[in-house]
Structures are given as C-alpha cells and as structure tokens.
C-alpha cells in the first residue's frame, strides 16, 4: 500500500508538465501554468508565506515588512530564482527537447537560493537561524566593534551639568534642557517653543538658551551635553552658527560663562528629550524650578544614577 502511494506521488509529479504553446502569454507561463503553479506553492511553503501571483509586480510583496537584511535577501532570491528556473525549463523544452521535471526544478531553485543567501551582505538575527538553515544558508551574524556604556555622568564640584535636546514635529521646533550639580541634584530646567524652524537652528538655539539661563542664575561653570554632534561643532567653528543667531551667539559667549561641551547618546539624554517634547505645549520660554518628582521625571533618577533599569549599551557594528 505504501509503495502504491509513493508510486502515485512520483507519477503525479512527473505528470505535471510545462505548458509549451507559442501563443501563451508571459503571465500564464510564469504564474498560472500548472508547472509554475506547483513551484510557487512549493516555494510559498518553504518561505512560510503566501505569494500573491495576480501580477508579476506583486511577487515581491511576500517579503515581511520587518525582517533582517539577510532574510529579505532570501525572499528576493526565492522569487528571482523561481522565475529564472521556469524560464530555464521552458527553454530546455523548446531548444533541447529535454522535458524538465519538478524535482530538478526544485533542486535548482534550492541550490540557487542557498548560493545567494551565502554571498549576501545582509545580517541576520538569532531568531532567523532556523529559517536560514532550511535553505542551507549560513547565518551572517552582526559583528560588534565596540560596546559603549551609556550613562549620565555627574560633573565635578563647583560645576553644573546641563543636558539639552530639541524636537521638530511637522516643521515646528521646540527645545529643552535641565541643570544638575555634582550630586545629581535638580537645579532647574527650561522649555521653549521656537516655532517654525529647522532642526539645526533649534539645536543651536538650545545651546544659546542654556548659556543665557546659566548666566541669569549666576552659574559660571557649566558642562553642556547634547546628543547632536553637529550643534556642538559651533564651539570650535562659529561660522556654522546660522546667520540669524550669530549676534545672539556672540553675546552669549561674552557673558563670562566657562563652558565645556561633550556628546552623549540619546539613550542617556532622556530627561532633555522629555523637556524638548514638552516645549511644543508651551508658549515662548519657561523656566521650571520645581522638583523632579513634581515634573514627573521618572527618567530623572534612572538617568542620574543608572541603577534601574541597568545601564544601556550601544553596539557599534563593523562595516
């Protein structure tokens, strides 16, 4: 009984032949021919997805919206090599009078996908290993060059640290910043609604606001920290300051404030990011002298002490 079932399966697979008529359209040959239809159903099961074969343009819609780059290359290779194999089978029948079989076509597609997946420059996730192994593709793990601890660091005594950030939503800019001392104590914060401006303009304006507020409160030594490397370059090259802000920048630098600047990743700049988003809901500039608890700064203690949750790490891939 088992032998009869196997014989029937083999006969059924051999009985599916490629259509060979000169008047058939390309859509029929590649998408609706029984031979092609069986290959598309087989590769759909391998990819664990449904391939839309209504038109040739919808074939690549089977790729997941979010997936690793190597998996995306596998989906692309599966569609391209299936089309190529159908064309190869048609030419073999026409020019060499060799009747292609489904088994040989599947072997070709599978081997071509494996070759394409192994030479792919894409990277994969650990969750993709089983999927890649089903196509005999070696996973390309993302290599890590450096691991950087992202943690807010307090300034030295007699210095205040100000973290700044900006936010631009729909062309409308806002900014914010907060001051803390060497013990991580909240000393004050500001939020400003800048209006219709560019991102770089808002970043530079935030730095100017920080220096002006420091002078207003008599804080002569500040450590300014921002997640924008472009904005921090204005300390070494004043020509980068937007023309409309150059006079105000010159006046701010003459207020007698000693400023040192540094870059911080946005993962360690949560409080300033919260204030920048808050700036969209205010008018003009506002100084906040309330406690961190009143301001609902849940991230204040996390960012200031780095205890809960654990410190964040930034992984730099090797290119």
N, C-alpha and C positions, 0 to 999 in steps of 0.2 A: 504494500500500500504506500509506504514511504517512497519507494522507488518510482512508482507511478506518479506521485506528486512532484518529485524532482524532475522527472521527465517532462511533465506537463509545463512546469515553470520554464525549463530550458526551451521547450518548443514555443511557448508563448513569447519569450523574449526574442527568439530568432524570428518569430512570425511578424514582429513589428518592423516594418521596412520603411525606408526613407522614400518620401514621395519624389518622383522624378518625371515631371512634366514641364515642358518649356513655358507653358502659359501660366504657371503658378506664380503668385506674387511673392515678394520677399517676406512679407508678414506671415504668409502661410508656411513658407519654407522654414523660417526661424522660430515661429511662435506657435503655429497651430498644426503642423504636420505631426502625425502620431509618433514618429521617431523623436522629433524635437519635444513634443509634449511630455513624453516619458522622461527625457533627460531633465526637463525643467522641474518636473515633480520630484525626481531623484535629488537634484541639487537643492531644492527647497527643503527637503527633509534633512539634508546634510547641514544646511545653514540654519535650520530650526526657525524658518520664517516663511512667509507667503510672498511669492514673487508675482507682481502684477504684470501680466502679459497682454494687456489690452493693446498697448503700443510698444514700440521699441524704446521710446523715451521714458517709459515708466519702469523699466527693468531695474534701474539703479535705485529706485525708491525703497528697495528692500533693506538697504543699509540702515542700521539703527541710528536714531537721532543723536544718541550719546554713546560713544564707544571709543576704545583706544585706537590709535592710528594704525597699528598692525592689523587689528581685526577689520577695520574699514578697508584696508588693502585686500584682505581675504575676500570680502564680499565683492569688491570691484573685480578681482581676478576671477572669481567664480562666474560672474556674468560674462566677462570678456572671453574667457576660455570656453565657455559653453557655446557661445555664438561661433567662435573660431572652429570648434570641433564639428558643429553642424555643417559649416561651410566646407571643412575638410572632407567630411563624409559625402557630401553632395558631389564634390569634385572627384573623389575616388570612384564613385559610381559612374560618373559621366565620362571621365577621361581614361580611367584604368580598368573599368568594368569590374571593380572589386566591390562586392556588397559589404558595407560596413555593418558591424554588429553593435548592439547596445553595450555589451561587455567591453569591447575595445574602446568605444567612445567614452565610457565611464573611467576606464583606466587612464586614458589620455587627459581627461579633464582633471582627475585627481592628481596626476603627476605634475601637470602644469600649475595647478593651484599651489602644490607643495613647493615647487620651484619659485614661484612668485612670492609666496609668503616668506621663504627663507632669505631671499635677497631684498626684501622690503626694508626700508629705512625707518619704518614706524616702530613704536614702542608699545608694549602691552602691559596689562595689569595682572596681578596674581590670579584674579578671578577668570582670566581668559585662557589659562593653561589647558584646561580640559578641551575647550573648543579648538585650540590650535593643534593639540595632539590628534584630534580626529582627522586632521588634514596632513598629518606628519610634518607639521611646521614647528620649528624650534622657536620658543618664546624669546623675544628681544626685550630683556629687562632694562629699565632705565637706570643708567649708571649715575651715581651720585658723586659729584666732585667735592663739595663742601657741605657741612651741616652747620648752620649758624643758629645760635641761641638767640631768640627774640625776647628780650626782657627789658622793661623800663629800668634805667639805672639812675639813682639819685645823684645830684651834684655834690660838690664839696661844700663845706661850711662857708657861710657868707655869700653863697651864690644861690640864685633861684633858677630853676629849670622851667622853660615854657615850651610846651608841645603845641604845635599849630597844624591846622589842616583846613582844606577848602572843600566846597561841594558845588557842583554846577549841574542843575537839573533843568532841562528844557531851555538852556541859554541864560537862566537866572542863577547868579552866583551868590554864595554865602560863605562865611568863614567863621572860625572859632579857635580859641586857644585857652590853655589854663596854666597857672603858675603853681609850682610846688617847691618846697625847700629841701634841704639835705636829709630831713627826716621823712620826706614824702608827705608832709602836711599841706593840705589845700590852702592856698593863699589868695586865690581869686581866679576868675575866668571872664572871658569876653566872647560875645557872639555878635556878628554883624551881617546885615543883609546888604550886599553890594549892588544888586540889581543886575541889569543885562551886561555881562562882561565875559571875557574868555577865561579859560582855566588858568593860564599863566598869569594873567592880570590878577585874578583872585589869589593865587599863591603868593605873589609879591606883596599884594595889599595886606595879606595876613601877617607877613613878617613886619611890615611897617606898623601895623596896629600893635603888635606885641612890643616893639621897641617904645612906641609912644605911651602905652599903658605902663610899662616899666618905669619910664621917666616920671609919669604922673604920680606914681606911688613911691618914688624915691628909691627904687631898686636899681643900683648902679652896676651890678654884675649879674648878667643873665646868660644862661646856656640855652640857646634856641635850637630846637629839634623839630625836623619836618620830614615827611615821607616823600618830598619832592626834591630830587637831586637837581632838577633844572632851576628851581627857585633859589636853592642855596648857592648857586654859582654867582648870584648878584653880589655876594660879599667879595669876590675876587675880580669881578668884571662888571663895573657899573653900567657899561654900555648895554648890558642885557636888560636893564630896567626899562619897562615900557615908557615911551615918551611922556605920557600924561602923568606918570608917577615920579619922574626924575627929580622934580623940585621937592616933592614931599619926602622922597628917599634921602635927598641931600640934607634936608632939615632934620630928619630922624637920626642920621648918623652924626649930627653935630649937637645932640642932646647930652653928650657926655656919658653915654651908656657903653660899658665894655661888653661886647657880645662875642661869644664863641658859638659856632654852629656845627651841627652834625646831622647825619641822616639816620633815620630809623625806619624800619619796615612798617607797613601799615598795620600788621598784626600787633605791633607794640604801641600803636598810636590810637587805641580805641576811644579814649576819652575825647581827644581832639576831634576825631571823626564824628562822635556823638554831638559835640557842640556845633560843628560845621553844618550838620543836618538840621540842628535846632535853629540855626540862623535864618533858614527860609521862612520861619513862622514869626519873625520879629520885624520891627521897622527900625532902620538905622542901626546904631551900635548900642549894645547894652553891656554893662559891667555886672557880673554876678559875684556877689561876695558871700553867698550862702554856703552852708556846709555841704560836703559831698553827699551826705545822706539826704539832705533836703532836695538836692538836684537829682536824686535817684541814680547816682553814678554807681551802678553795680560793677562796672568795669574799673572804677577808680581803685578799689582795693586789689583787684586781680592784677591790674597793670602796675600798680605801685609796689606790690610785694611779690608778685609772681608765684603765689603759693597754690591757689585754687582757681582755675584748673592748672595743671602743670605747665611750665614754660613752653611756648611754642617754638617749633624748629622750622627753619626754612631750608629746603633741599635744593641745591643748585645742580642741575643735570649737566652731564658732559656732552658737549656738542661735537 
